[in-house]
Amino acid sequence: MNEAEGIIIDPKDDDQRIFQPNYSNITMEKSPSDKAEDTQTIIDEEAKEVEREIKNTALVEKTESFEELYAVIRQIGAIKGSKETYQPEKLIDLIEKVKENEFFISFITHTYGLKQKVKKLLGIK
């Protein structure tokens, strides 16, 4: 066997045919420490997401005017709603259209308490 080249020579074969091994169906089982690292990475990412959500919700809640709210939206950046991700200017435009009664409040995402804040700033209960 010539393992360095990944070639196996069958010593029983007079023709000395060369067989190429097929490793495509072999999978390596992860070690417990690798699995633990993967799990910790997932936990860390989820913790960061929760921290970001708490921080951004607090920023939105502290705003007392539409101008402050718009500044916070720009600071946060893209905001993921249940159906789409809103770029700051698009979300601000939607809020403006709600203010002008062109759109219903239902067009505003609940993410970070935005819909509740817009309702509060508009005096809607």
Secondary structure, 3 states (H helix, E strand, C coil): CEHHHCEEECCCCCCCCEECCCCCCCCCCCCHHHHHHHHHHHHHHHHHHHHHHHHHHHHHHHCCCHHHHHHHHHHHCCEECCCCEECHHHHHHHHHHHHCCCCCHHHCCCHHHHHHHHHHHHCCC
